[in-house]
Amino acid sequence: MSNAQRARLALVLIPGAYAVVTALLYVWSPVLARLAPWQTAALIVPQMVGAMIWGVIPAAHRWFGGFIAGRCTA
C-alpha cells in the first residue's frame, strides 16, 4: 500500500473512528465519571478496536475501496 493509499484510508476512517469513540463515550458516560483516565481507556479501547476491525474498516473498503486504491473516477 502506497503512502497516498494510506492517507486516503486514514481520511475515510477518521469519521468512522470519531463516531465509534463518541458513541462509546455516550453509552459509558455514567460509569466513566467515576473512573480514572487509565480505567476509562481500559474500558473503551477494546470495544473501539473491535468496532473498527469488524465494522468500520470493512465498511470503508466496501464503500470507498476504489477511492482508497486510487481508481476513483469523478
C-alpha positions as CSV (number, residue, x, y, z in Angstrom):
1,M,0.0,0.0,0.0
2,S,1.5,3.3,-1.1
3,N,1.6,6.4,1.2
4,A,-1.1,8.0,-0.9
5,Q,-3.4,5.0,-0.3
6,R,-2.6,5.1,3.4
7,A,-3.5,8.8,3.5
8,R,-6.8,8.1,1.7
9,L,-7.6,5.2,4.0
10,A,-6.9,7.4,7.0
11,L,-9.2,10.1,5.6
12,V,-12.0,7.6,5.2
13,L,-11.5,6.0,8.6
14,I,-11.3,9.2,10.7
15,P,-15.1,9.9,10.6
16,G,-15.9,6.3,11.5
17,A,-13.4,6.2,14.4
18,Y,-14.9,9.5,15.7
19,A,-18.4,8.1,15.5
20,V,-17.4,4.9,17.4
21,V,-15.5,6.7,20.1
22,T,-18.2,9.3,20.6
23,A,-20.9,6.6,20.8
24,L,-19.0,4.6,23.3
25,L,-18.3,7.7,25.5
26,Y,-22.1,8.5,25.5
27,V,-23.0,4.9,26.3
28,W,-20.5,4.6,29.1
29,S,-20.6,8.2,30.5
30,P,-22.4,7.3,33.7
31,V,-19.7,4.7,34.5
32,L,-16.8,6.8,33.2
33,A,-17.5,9.7,35.6
34,R,-16.2,7.6,38.5
35,L,-13.1,6.1,36.8
36,A,-9.5,7.2,36.5
37,P,-8.3,8.0,32.9
38,W,-6.4,4.7,32.6
39,Q,-9.5,2.8,33.6
40,T,-11.6,4.7,31.0
41,A,-9.1,3.7,28.3
42,A,-9.1,0.1,29.5
43,L,-12.9,0.0,29.1
44,I,-13.2,1.9,25.8
45,V,-10.2,0.8,23.8
46,P,-11.1,-3.0,23.4
47,Q,-14.6,-2.1,22.2
48,M,-13.3,0.6,19.9
49,V,-10.8,-1.8,18.3
50,G,-13.4,-4.4,17.8
51,A,-15.8,-2.0,16.2
52,M,-13.0,-0.7,13.9
53,I,-11.8,-4.2,12.9
54,W,-15.2,-5.8,12.3
55,G,-17.3,-2.8,11.4
56,V,-15.7,0.4,10.2
57,I,-12.7,-0.8,8.3
58,P,-14.7,-3.5,6.2
59,A,-17.4,-0.9,5.5
60,A,-14.8,1.7,4.4
61,H,-13.3,-0.9,2.0
62,R,-16.7,-1.9,0.7
63,W,-17.9,1.6,0.1
64,F,-14.7,3.5,-0.6
65,G,-12.4,0.8,-1.9
66,G,-12.0,2.5,-5.3
67,F,-11.1,5.8,-3.8
68,I,-8.6,4.2,-1.3
69,A,-6.9,2.3,-4.2
70,G,-6.8,5.4,-6.3
71,R,-9.2,4.1,-9.0
72,C,-11.9,6.6,-8.3
73,T,-13.1,8.5,-11.4
74,A,-15.0,11.6,-10.8
